[in-house]
């Protein structure tokens, strides 16, 4: 795909004006970093606040008498107990149990909103549409009409409060959402994020996103807020062990292999992939997704081989040097008998064997996230 074919979010001109380094990502031209740099943006989120443009994500609306029934069919989690104003993390699987995508589900009084990954949204839309056959539902792909900002960091509530005075921030719990006027824009505000810090994801009409972005940066200027790009978003999520679809999650591995057994509700009734996942649970998984902390100096990257006794037993799916911890951290897949916490392994880093130990994420445990 050429640069001319890449899509642009409503904030493209803002990113360029702020000196964002623009790169292709999931069919969009997105900022990987700004002049402050990835480490600076990362630390701003940990210490104060960062503002991310995630308008490239997909949003699908599900309405109608069978809306819940369809969500239950395509989701591995149990949405039946979701209250109005609640958010749920889940995943969609194919009939073999492989993960099609992970997603969040927002429960409104009269509908559900499915929020999916940018790189998967075309395939996800086709899948949801296919699965809706026989259900009395109305589907709407609202991705192009929706702008989405992620305000993250310990100062995020104070910043948001300056431009959303009617929003009850004290009463808005983790993985809960409400509607409110934010900087003069009617928005949906969910307390959640991908960084391990307190934060919010703010949905608004795409043509009002620039107004929100500018107002939030202005409101947070005294708190040290920084615009933040894809690079720091990745290092932040890896420090707290959040999986990234396309790296740590894919359609060749089930939720049980991918540290998502906790959201896989086999007892809720039928859903796509249930039989294959239940059979795997009975027989045992062929691999497990693990966290690894390097015990020697080195920079782990996705694709590097994981060794045990000099023999390859898996490979890394994500890796970086943690800005907060100062050590290499990674996620990867290994044989299940080597997945126990404390197991000593080595990583082949460009031909050099670097020591590592299996660790249960989060690696960084001092985030401000409200549970």
Residue, then its C-alpha position, 0 to 999 in steps of 0.5 A: x500500500x502506497x502512502x497515497x492509499x493510506x487512510x488518515x484519521x481526523x487528526x492527521x494534520x494535527x500530528x504533522x503540525x506537532x512534528x509527529x513521525x508518520x508511519x504506515x500502520x493497519x492501513x493508516x498513516x499514524x504517528x509513531x512518535x513526536x519530537x520528545x521521543x518514545x521514551x519521553x512519551x512513555x515516561x509522561x504517561x507514567x508520571x503525568x499524562x499522554x494523549x493518543x489518537x486511536x481513531x483507527x480502531x473499529x466500532x460496530x453497533x449491534x441493535x435489535x431483539x437478538x443483539x445479546x444473543x449474537x454477541x454471545x455467539x461471537x464472543x468467548x466471554x459472557x455478556x449476559x451479566x453486563x450492566x448498562x454502562x459496563x465494558x467487557x474485554x473479550x475475543x472472537x474465535x473461529x470454529x477451530x478456536x483460533x483468535x480472530x481478534x480481541x475486542x471490548x464490548x460496551x453495553x448500552x440500554x438499547x445496543x452493544x458497541x463492539x470495539x475492534x482492532x484497526x488491522x482486523x476491522x474489515x475481516x471482523x466486520x465480514x465475520x460479524x455480518x456472516x454470523x448474524x444470519x438468522x438473528x433479528x439484529x441491525x448492524x452498523x459499522x460506525x468506524x469512519x464516523x467515530x473518533x477515539x482518543x485515549x487519555x492515559x496517566x495519573x493526571x488524566x482524571x484531573x485533565x479530563x475534569x477541566x473540560x468535562x465538569x458534568x462528568x462524575x469522575x469519582x463515580x466512574x469505575x474501571x471498565x465503566x462508561x458514561x455519556x457527557x459533554x467534553x469540551x463542548x462535544x457530546x462524547x462517550x467516556x470509558x474509564x479504561x486503557x492499554x497502559x496500566x495507568x488510570x485513563x479514559x477512552x473518549x468516543x466522539x463524532x469524527x468531525x469533532x475529534x480535533x476539537x477534543x484533542x486540542x482542548x485536552x492538550x490545552x487543559x493538561x499543559x500545566x500537568x505535563x501532558x504530551x501527545x503520544x504515538x504508537x511507539x510508547x503505546x507499545x512499550x507501555x502495554x508491554x510493561x504491563x503484559x497486555x497482549x497485542x493482536x498480530x503479535x501475541x494473539x493470532x488465529x493459529x492459537x486459542x485463548x487457552x494458549x494465549x493467557x486468555x482463559x480467564x475470559x473464556x466462559x465455556x459454561x455460558x452456552x454455545x459460541x463459535x469455537x467453544x467445542x474446539x476450545x473445550x477439547x483442547x482444555x481436556x487434552x492440554x495445550x500445545x504451547x503457552x504465551x509467557x512473560x520473560x524478563x532478561x537477566x542479562x543486558x540485551x534488547x529482545x524483539x519479536x521473532x527471536x528464538x527462545x532456547x532451553x538447553x541450547x534447543x529452540x523451544x519457542x519464539x518471542x512475540x513481543x519485546x523491548x527494553x522497559x523504560x521504567x525497569x531498565x531491563x529487557x522484557x518480552x512475551x513469547x510462546x514456549x512448550x507448556x512444560x517450560x511455562x512455569x514462573x521461574x523457569x530459566x531460558x535463553x533468548x537468541x539475540x542475533x546469535x548471542x544467548x541471553x539469559x531470561x526467566x519466566x515471569x508472570x506479567x505485569x512486569x511494571x506494577x506501580x501504575x495508577x490504574x483504578x481497579 
